[in-house]
Amino acid sequence: MKKFLDKLRRGANNLAIGAKCALQTRKAEGLDTGVKILIAVVLGALVLTLLYALLNGTVMPKVTEKVNSMFAYTA
């Protein structure tokens, strides 16, 4: 889990550095790249939020119910 979080943190740092460099350039393509990066970050956050809502609202209650029914064995 720690390796995953470190990798995620490095990726976020690289993304932030790339966005900063893109926004600091004076060329129009740099601004265009900055906008693309911003859009990608917003869409990624939206996808993660939807997955979180789907897993907690739909999948996990069903899994919990199935596991509880497996351990509720009476002979």
N, CA, C and O atoms as CSV, one atom per row, in Angstrom:
chain,resi,resn,atom,element,x,y,z
A,1,MET,N,N,0.825,-1.182,0.000
A,1,MET,CA,C,0.000,0.000,0.000
A,1,MET,C,C,0.874,1.252,0.000
A,1,MET,O,O,0.555,2.247,-0.652
A,2,LYS,N,N,1.988,1.187,0.746
A,2,LYS,CA,C,2.873,2.341,0.819
A,2,LYS,C,C,3.512,2.614,-0.535
A,2,LYS,O,O,3.658,3.768,-0.937
A,3,LYS,N,N,3.895,1.545,-1.240
A,3,LYS,CA,C,4.490,1.717,-2.564
A,3,LYS,C,C,3.484,2.356,-3.521
A,3,LYS,O,O,3.833,3.222,-4.324
A,4,PHE,N,N,2.229,1.913,-3.420
A,4,PHE,CA,C,1.186,2.474,-4.278
A,4,PHE,C,C,0.998,3.955,-3.991
A,4,PHE,O,O,0.898,4.759,-4.919
A,5,LEU,N,N,0.949,4.321,-2.721
A,5,LEU,CA,C,0.766,5.725,-2.366
A,5,LEU,C,C,1.968,6.562,-2.777
A,5,LEU,O,O,1.809,7.702,-3.213
A,6,ASP,N,N,3.187,6.001,-2.640
A,6,ASP,CA,C,4.372,6.728,-3.086
A,6,ASP,C,C,4.348,6.940,-4.599
A,6,ASP,O,O,4.695,8.016,-5.086
A,7,LYS,N,N,3.940,5.919,-5.333
A,7,LYS,CA,C,3.855,6.033,-6.788
A,7,LYS,C,C,2.797,7.056,-7.180
A,7,LYS,O,O,3.001,7.845,-8.101
A,8,LEU,N,N,1.673,7.040,-6.483
A,8,LEU,CA,C,0.613,8.002,-6.747
A,8,LEU,C,C,1.085,9.420,-6.436
A,8,LEU,O,O,0.792,10.352,-7.184
A,9,ARG,N,N,1.815,9.584,-5.334
A,9,ARG,CA,C,2.330,10.898,-4.945
A,9,ARG,C,C,3.342,11.403,-5.983
A,9,ARG,O,O,3.329,12.580,-6.343
A,10,ARG,N,N,4.223,10.504,-6.463
A,10,ARG,CA,C,5.191,10.907,-7.482
A,10,ARG,C,C,4.490,11.325,-8.774
A,10,ARG,O,O,4.877,12.300,-9.418
A,11,GLY,N,N,3.466,10.581,-9.136
A,11,GLY,CA,C,2.712,10.927,-10.341
A,11,GLY,C,C,2.028,12.276,-10.207
A,11,GLY,O,O,2.017,13.066,-11.151
A,12,ALA,N,N,1.458,12.543,-9.040
A,12,ALA,CA,C,0.807,13.836,-8.809
A,12,ALA,C,C,1.835,14.961,-8.833
A,12,ALA,O,O,1.573,16.031,-9.381
A,13,ASN,N,N,3.001,14.723,-8.242
A,13,ASN,CA,C,4.054,15.736,-8.262
A,13,ASN,C,C,4.527,16.011,-9.684
A,13,ASN,O,O,4.717,17.164,-10.070
A,14,ASN,N,N,4.715,14.949,-10.459
A,14,ASN,CA,C,5.129,15.132,-11.850
A,14,ASN,C,C,4.074,15.892,-12.643
A,14,ASN,O,O,4.405,16.740,-13.472
A,15,LEU,N,N,2.815,15.591,-12.389
A,15,LEU,CA,C,1.734,16.287,-13.061
A,15,LEU,C,C,1.724,17.761,-12.676
A,15,LEU,O,O,1.540,18.625,-13.533
A,16,ALA,N,N,1.922,18.053,-11.393
A,16,ALA,CA,C,1.940,19.438,-10.933
A,16,ALA,C,C,3.125,20.198,-11.522
A,16,ALA,O,O,2.989,21.354,-11.921
A,17,ILE,N,N,4.279,19.551,-11.575
A,17,ILE,CA,C,5.460,20.202,-12.154
A,17,ILE,C,C,5.239,20.457,-13.647
A,17,ILE,O,O,5.592,21.522,-14.154
A,18,GLY,N,N,4.665,19.494,-14.340
A,18,GLY,CA,C,4.375,19.680,-15.758
A,18,GLY,C,C,3.386,20.811,-15.997
A,18,GLY,O,O,3.541,21.601,-16.928
A,19,ALA,N,N,2.366,20.879,-15.144
A,19,ALA,CA,C,1.383,21.956,-15.275
A,19,ALA,C,C,2.030,23.308,-14.998
A,19,ALA,O,O,1.760,24.287,-15.694
A,20,LYS,N,N,2.877,23.357,-13.985
A,20,LYS,CA,C,3.553,24.607,-13.641
A,20,LYS,C,C,4.451,25.060,-14.790
A,20,LYS,O,O,4.444,26.234,-15.162
A,21,CYS,N,N,5.218,24.139,-15.347
A,21,CYS,CA,C,6.103,24.484,-16.460
A,21,CYS,C,C,5.296,24.921,-17.681
A,21,CYS,O,O,5.673,25.861,-18.381
A,22,ALA,N,N,4.193,24.236,-17.926
A,22,ALA,CA,C,3.366,24.585,-19.080
A,22,ALA,C,C,2.746,25.964,-18.907
A,22,ALA,O,O,2.636,26.720,-19.872
A,23,LEU,N,N,2.346,26.293,-17.697
A,23,LEU,CA,C,1.733,27.593,-17.460
A,23,LEU,C,C,2.754,28.719,-17.434
A,23,LEU,O,O,2.398,29.874,-17.665
A,24,GLN,N,N,4.009,28.409,-17.157
A,24,GLN,CA,C,5.036,29.442,-17.112
A,24,GLN,C,C,5.558,29.810,-18.491
A,24,GLN,O,O,6.147,30.876,-18.664
A,25,THR,N,N,5.352,28.951,-19.466
A,25,THR,CA,C,5.828,29.267,-20.805
A,25,THR,C,C,4.988,30.394,-21.389
A,25,THR,O,O,3.810,30.533,-21.062
A,26,ARG,N,N,5.584,31.175,-22.232
A,26,ARG,CA,C,4.899,32.331,-22.812
A,26,ARG,C,C,4.241,31.993,-24.148
A,26,ARG,O,O,3.538,32.828,-24.716
A,27,LYS,N,N,4.454,30.803,-24.646
A,27,LYS,CA,C,3.893,30.425,-25.932
A,27,LYS,C,C,2.442,29.981,-25.763
A,27,LYS,O,O,2.037,29.554,-24.682
A,28,ALA,N,N,1.684,30.084,-26.813
A,28,ALA,CA,C,0.268,29.709,-26.779
A,28,ALA,C,C,0.105,28.203,-26.586
A,28,ALA,O,O,-0.848,27.759,-25.945
A,29,GLU,N,N,1.023,27.424,-27.133
A,29,GLU,CA,C,0.887,25.976,-26.980
A,29,GLU,C,C,1.091,25.549,-25.530
A,29,GLU,O,O,0.540,24.539,-25.095
A,30,GLY,N,N,1.878,26.314,-24.786
A,30,GLY,CA,C,2.038,26.018,-23.366
A,30,GLY,C,C,0.743,26.222,-22.607
A,30,GLY,O,O,0.399,25.429,-21.730
A,31,LEU,N,N,0.035,27.267,-22.935
A,31,LEU,CA,C,-1.257,27.522,-22.306
A,31,LEU,C,C,-2.247,26.431,-22.693
A,31,LEU,O,O,-3.034,25.970,-21.866
A,32,ASP,N,N,-2.200,26.026,-23.950
A,32,ASP,CA,C,-3.062,24.956,-24.425
A,32,ASP,C,C,-2.777,23.663,-23.666
A,32,ASP,O,O,-3.699,22.939,-23.290
A,33,THR,N,N,-1.502,23.380,-23.444
A,33,THR,CA,C,-1.123,22.189,-22.683
A,33,THR,C,C,-1.606,22.297,-21.244
A,33,THR,O,O,-2.077,21.312,-20.674
A,34,GLY,N,N,-1.496,23.465,-20.658
A,34,GLY,CA,C,-1.975,23.668,-19.288
A,34,GLY,C,C,-3.461,23.415,-19.167
A,34,GLY,O,O,-3.921,22.814,-18.195
A,35,VAL,N,N,-4.212,23.874,-20.153
A,35,VAL,CA,C,-5.664,23.650,-20.146
A,35,VAL,C,C,-5.969,22.162,-20.286
A,35,VAL,O,O,-6.870,21.643,-19.627
A,36,LYS,N,N,-5.219,21.481,-21.143
A,36,LYS,CA,C,-5.423,20.036,-21.310
A,36,LYS,C,C,-5.135,19.295,-20.006
A,36,LYS,O,O,-5.862,18.374,-19.631
A,37,ILE,N,N,-4.079,19.700,-19.326
A,37,ILE,CA,C,-3.733,19.059,-18.061
A,37,ILE,C,C,-4.825,19.302,-17.032
A,37,ILE,O,O,-5.208,18.389,-16.301
A,38,LEU,N,N,-5.320,20.513,-16.974
A,38,LEU,CA,C,-6.387,20.847,-16.031
A,38,LEU,C,C,-7.645,20.044,-16.320
A,38,LEU,O,O,-8.290,19.548,-15.397
A,39,ILE,N,N,-7.993,19.913,-17.573
A,39,ILE,CA,C,-9.163,19.113,-17.955
A,39,ILE,C,C,-8.956,17.651,-17.567
A,39,ILE,O,O,-9.879,17.006,-17.070
A,40,ALA,N,N,-7.751,17.125,-17.789
A,40,ALA,CA,C,-7.465,15.733,-17.443
A,40,ALA,C,C,-7.585,15.507,-15.937
A,40,ALA,O,O,-8.106,14.479,-15.504
A,41,VAL,N,N,-7.109,16.456,-15.144
A,41,VAL,CA,C,-7.191,16.317,-13.687
A,41,VAL,C,C,-8.648,16.338,-13.237
A,41,VAL,O,O,-9.047,15.535,-12.394
A,42,VAL,N,N,-9.428,17.233,-13.783
A,42,VAL,CA,C,-10.848,17.323,-13.402
A,42,VAL,C,C,-11.591,16.058,-13.811
A,42,VAL,O,O,-12.377,15.523,-13.030
A,43,LEU,N,N,-11.352,15.578,-15.025
A,43,LEU,CA,C,-12.018,14.346,-15.464
A,43,LEU,C,C,-11.584,13.139,-14.636
A,43,LEU,O,O,-12.401,12.272,-14.325
A,44,GLY,N,N,-10.302,13.080,-14.279
A,44,GLY,CA,C,-9.823,11.983,-13.435
A,44,GLY,C,C,-10.484,12.001,-12.069
A,44,GLY,O,O,-10.867,10.953,-11.549
A,45,ALA,N,N,-10.620,13.182,-11.487
A,45,ALA,CA,C,-11.290,13.292,-10.188
A,45,ALA,C,C,-12.750,12.881,-10.306
A,45,ALA,O,O,-13.284,12.231,-9.407
A,46,LEU,N,N,-13.393,13.246,-11.392
A,46,LEU,CA,C,-14.789,12.872,-11.603
A,46,LEU,C,C,-14.938,11.359,-11.729
A,46,LEU,O,O,-15.853,10.777,-11.146
A,47,VAL,N,N,-14.057,10.728,-12.476
A,47,VAL,CA,C,-14.110,9.263,-12.637
A,47,VAL,C,C,-13.878,8.570,-11.302
A,47,VAL,O,O,-14.577,7.611,-10.976
A,48,LEU,N,N,-12.906,9.040,-10.524
A,48,LEU,CA,C,-12.647,8.432,-9.221
A,48,LEU,C,C,-13.838,8.591,-8.288
A,48,LEU,O,O,-14.170,7.669,-7.543
A,49,THR,N,N,-14.482,9.749,-8.323
A,49,THR,CA,C,-15.656,9.977,-7.489
A,49,THR,C,C,-16.791,9.038,-7.880
A,49,THR,O,O,-17.462,8.474,-7.016
A,50,LEU,N,N,-17.002,8.875,-9.174
A,50,LEU,CA,C,-18.065,7.973,-9.631
A,50,LEU,C,C,-17.774,6.525,-9.253
A,50,LEU,O,O,-18.678,5.796,-8.843
A,51,LEU,N,N,-16.521,6.108,-9.388
A,51,LEU,CA,C,-16.166,4.743,-8.990
A,51,LEU,C,C,-16.360,4.531,-7.491
A,51,LEU,O,O,-16.851,3.486,-7.065
A,52,TYR,N,N,-15.975,5.516,-6.704
A,52,TYR,CA,C,-16.146,5.424,-5.257
A,52,TYR,C,C,-17.630,5.299,-4.910
A,52,TYR,O,O,-18.014,4.467,-4.089
A,53,ALA,N,N,-18.452,6.124,-5.535
A,53,ALA,CA,C,-19.892,6.070,-5.264
A,53,ALA,C,C,-20.486,4.734,-5.707
A,53,ALA,O,O,-21.337,4.174,-5.016
A,54,LEU,N,N,-20.047,4.230,-6.839
A,54,LEU,CA,C,-20.551,2.948,-7.342
A,54,LEU,C,C,-20.161,1.805,-6.416
A,54,LEU,O,O,-20.990,0.958,-6.084
A,55,LEU,N,N,-18.889,1.784,-5.998
A,55,LEU,CA,C,-18.423,0.687,-5.153
A,55,LEU,C,C,-19.082,0.722,-3.784
A,55,LEU,O,O,-19.494,-0.319,-3.272
A,56,ASN,N,N,-19.188,1.893,-3.188
A,56,ASN,CA,C,-19.768,1.963,-1.845
A,56,ASN,C,C,-21.282,1.837,-1.852
A,56,ASN,O,O,-21.857,1.333,-0.888
A,57,GLY,N,N,-21.936,2.277,-2.903
A,57,GLY,CA,C,-23.389,2.263,-2.922
A,57,GLY,C,C,-23.989,0.992,-3.489
A,57,GLY,O,O,-25.089,0.608,-3.090
A,58,THR,N,N,-23.311,0.335,-4.396
A,58,THR,CA,C,-23.905,-0.797,-5.093
A,58,THR,C,C,-23.163,-2.100,-4.826
A,58,THR,O,O,-23.776,-3.095,-4.441
A,59,VAL,N,N,-21.884,-2.102,-5.022
A,59,VAL,CA,C,-21.120,-3.348,-4.994
A,59,VAL,C,C,-20.881,-3.834,-3.565
A,59,VAL,O,O,-21.141,-4.998,-3.260
A,60,MET,N,N,-20.399,-2.974,-2.703
A,60,MET,CA,C,-20.009,-3.401,-1.361
A,60,MET,C,C,-21.176,-3.936,-0.520
A,60,MET,O,O,-20.986,-4.929,0.182
A,61,PRO,N,N,-22.379,-3.329,-0.552
A,61,PRO,CA,C,-23.474,-3.945,0.213
A,61,PRO,C,C,-23.806,-5.360,-0.252
A,61,PRO,O,O,-24.122,-6.227,0.563
A,62,LYS,N,N,-23.734,-5.591,-1.556
A,62,LYS,CA,C,-24.018,-6.935,-2.068
A,62,LYS,C,C,-22.940,-7.918,-1.631
A,62,LYS,O,O,-23.246,-9.049,-1.256
A,63,VAL,N,N,-21.682,-7.494,-1.677
A,63,VAL,CA,C,-20.585,-8.358,-1.251
A,63,VAL,C,C,-20.708,-8.664,0.231
A,63,VAL,O,O,-20.531,-9.808,0.647
A,64,THR,N,N,-21.012,-7.645,1.030
A,64,THR,CA,C,-21.180,-7.843,2.471
A,64,THR,C,C,-22.318,-8.815,2.753
A,64,THR,O,O,-22.200,-9.679,3.622
A,65,GLU,N,N,-23.407,-8.678,2.027
A,65,GLU,CA,C,-24.546,-9.581,2.208
A,65,GLU,C,C,-24.168,-11.019,1.859
A,65,GLU,O,O,-24.535,-11.946,2.581
A,66,LYS,N,N,-23.449,-11.208,0.775
A,66,LYS,CA,C,-23.042,-12.555,0.368
A,66,LYS,C,C,-22.089,-13.180,1.390
A,66,LYS,O,O,-22.215,-14.358,1.724
A,67,VAL,N,N,-21.144,-12.390,1.880
A,67,VAL,CA,C,-20.186,-12.914,2.857
A,67,VAL,C,C,-20.905,-13.265,4.149
A,67,VAL,O,O,-20.637,-14.313,4.738
A,68,ASN,N,N,-21.809,-12.411,4.597
A,68,ASN,CA,C,-22.568,-12.710,5.819
A,68,ASN,C,C,-23.423,-13.954,5.655
A,68,ASN,O,O,-23.556,-14.740,6.593
A,69,SER,N,N,-24.009,-14.146,4.470
A,69,SER,CA,C,-24.820,-15.343,4.248
A,69,SER,C,C,-23.942,-16.599,4.210
A,69,SER,O,O,-24.397,-17.680,4.584
A,70,MET,N,N,-22.708,-16.468,3.769
A,70,MET,CA,C,-21.800,-17.623,3.758
A,70,MET,C,C,-21.428,-18.041,5.181
A,70,MET,O,O,-21.296,-19.234,5.456
A,71,PHE,N,N,-21.261,-17.083,6.080
A,71,PHE,CA,C,-20.847,-17.395,7.443
A,71,PHE,C,C,-22.033,-17.616,8.376
A,71,PHE,O,O,-21.837,-17.920,9.552
A,72,ALA,N,N,-23.238,-17.472,7.884
A,72,ALA,CA,C,-24.427,-17.680,8.711
A,72,ALA,C,C,-24.922,-19.124,8.565
A,72,ALA,O,O,-26.129,-19.369,8.550
A,73,TYR,N,N,-24.026,-20.041,8.463
A,73,TYR,CA,C,-24.372,-21.456,8.270
A,73,TYR,C,C,-24.821,-22.060,9.606
A,73,TYR,O,O,-24.120,-21.963,10.613
A,74,THR,N,N,-25.956,-22.661,9.594
A,74,THR,CA,C,-26.428,-23.384,10.788
A,74,THR,C,C,-26.722,-24.823,10.382
A,74,THR,O,O,-27.444,-25.084,9.420
A,75,ALA,N,N,-26.146,-25.738,11.135
A,75,ALA,CA,C,-26.316,-27.150,10.780
A,75,ALA,C,C,-27.268,-27.851,11.692
A,75,ALA,O,O,-27.517,-29.045,11.525
